[in-house]
Amino acid sequence: MATITVGKENSTSIDLYYEDHGSGTPVVLIHGWPLSGASWEKQLPVLLGAGHRVITYDRRGFGRSSQPDSGYDYDTFASDLNEIMTKLDLRDAALVGFSMGGGEVARYLGRYGSERVKQAVFIASIPPFLLKTADNPAGLDGSVFEGIKKAIIADRPAFLSEFLKNFYNVDELGGKKISNQAVHLSWMVGAGASPKGTLDCVQAWLTDFRKDLEKITVPTLVIHGDADRILPIAATGTRIHDGVEGSRMVVVAGGPHGILWTHAENVNSALVKFLK
């Protein structure tokens, strides 16, 4: 099993599990919450077929990576990504973030710059800023996130079950665009994640990425479903597009949050075209 050590907690190392396939221009795929790098299974063969080297990894606390007690904030997540970029010596790479993974893309470019990066992609992503404040009236009230935390603490598996229904818009797309088994697979991955990390990431969602987006100078693509119930397009995708000068945007009609699976053909077509 391939891992990269990004730190240490007491007597154990903090290791990130990763996979590195193919050859050509590197594409780094950064997964969403509460999933793992395996969530890119519908994109991986297409990107490999298009001649890319594809790297996936599991965020700390999720998938097959270590589950430390701390480090579930975007400065640390960006540092973890930087360790991967540096230790694999990736250059001219495309960073592709889905959902929470879009935060890593923004914070990495905001903090470490684009020396190793030539393109950025945000898919159903969390920037620019979810929390409602005096200078961010489009955000959500903090009580929403406190409610999510309480639900996770009370019964994490039950919360994940309800969350995934809206993740995939199962009431509309179940049996058509996604099977019960595929939803259950996502639940199993999420249920196996660190309980502490799952909870702490909710606070990380409130990170302000607006200044990070202003620093992005590489060609950027935004892909978002117009039926996203988790991160509505008007509060996220459209504002990312507006916040990154010269970015392109692809709106997936009827797409829920989990468009990597339900609308994989749309996502893959836009990705391959952009990465060319």
LINBELDA-V10778 format. One line per field, one symbol per residue. psi: psi as a letter, one per 40 degrees, with the letter a starting at -180 (. if undefined). burial: # if it has 9 or more other C-alpha atoms within 8 Angstrom, else .. Layout:
BEGIN
psi=???
burial=???
END
This chain:
BEGIN
psi=hhihheaihbeiihhhhiihiaiahhhhhhiihfaadeeededddddddefihhhiihiheibeiigieiegiddddddddddddddefhifihhhhhbddddddddddddeafdeheiihhhfididhdhhidegeeiiidddddddddddddgddddddddddddefdddehedeiiddddddddddddeihdddddddddddehhedddddeheihhhhhiiefhedghddecddddddehheiihhhhhehadfedddfddddddddddde.
burial=..##.#......######...##.#############.##.###.###..#############.####...###.##########....#####################..##.#################...#..#.....#..##.##...##.###..#######..##..###...#..##.###.##..##############.#####.############.###.#######.###.#.##.#..##########..##.#.#....
END
